[in-house]
Amino acid sequence: SATDPVTVLAIFKELKVDASLYSMVFGESVLNDAIAIVLYTTASRFIDKPLSTSAVVLGITEFFLISIGSVAVGIIVGLLSAIVRTTSSN
């Protein structure tokens, strides 16, 4: 449920816990949500199709392609953000 990490993060913020713990809980929550979205999207494409070996392989391939693409976009955006922050602080 989405309310669990939201509640925990709100309590962490109020108690001013270590930033790395806050980041880990937030990251785990976002990762779980992202995996659920990718799994749902992948599975929904195969609802009308009969279960076969090729459909399973295609589903697994699509899952990993979407996951790898998402991670690549995240890395690129993170690097660009770091560059912008570094250049704007100088």
N, C-alpha and C positions, 0 to 999 in steps of 0.2 A: 504494500500500500504506500502511496506517495506521502501520506501524512506522517509516517514513522520518521523518515529522515528529516522532514521539515521540522517536526517537533524537536528532535534531537539537536538539529542545527540551531534552532531558536534558543534552546537551553544552553548549548555551548556558547553562543554569542553573549547571552546574559551572564554566564559565569566566567566569561573571558578565558576560555581554555586555550591551550597552546594552538597556534595557527596551523601547525602541521597535522594535528589530530582533526581539526575542523576540515582541512583540505582533504584528508583521507576519507572521512565519512561522506563529504560532498561528492568526491570523485567516485566513490563506490556506488552512491545513489544514482549519479548520472550514468555510469556505466551500465548498471542494471536496467535503467529505463531505456537506454539506447539498444541494448541487446533484446529487450522485449519488443521494441518497435521493429527491429530488423527481422526477428523471428516471426512476428505477426504478418509483416509485409510479405515475407517469403512464403509462409504457409498459405496466405490468402490467394496467392497466384496459382496454387495447385489444388484448390477446392474442387473445381470442375473436372480435373484430369484424373484418370485412373492411376492407382499406385503401381509404379513400375520402377525397375532399377534405374532407368535413365531419368525419370522424374526425381528420384531421390538424389542422384548424383547432381542433377541440374539445380535442385534446391540447396544442396550443401555448397555447391560452387557459387551460387548467387549470394548465399549468406556470407561467405568469406570475401567475395568481391565487394559487397556493400560495406562490410566491416573494415576491410583494408582501406577502401576509399574514404570512409569516415575518419579513420585514424590519420590518414594522410592529410585530409583537410584540417583536422585539429592541430596537427604538428605545424602545418604551414601558417595557420592563423596565429598559433602560439609564438612561432618564430618572428612573424611580422609584428606582433604586439610587442615582443621584447625589443626588437630593433627600434620601433617607434618610441617606446618608452626610454630607451637608452639615448637616442638622439635628441629627444625633447628635454631630457634632464641635463644635458651638457650645455 
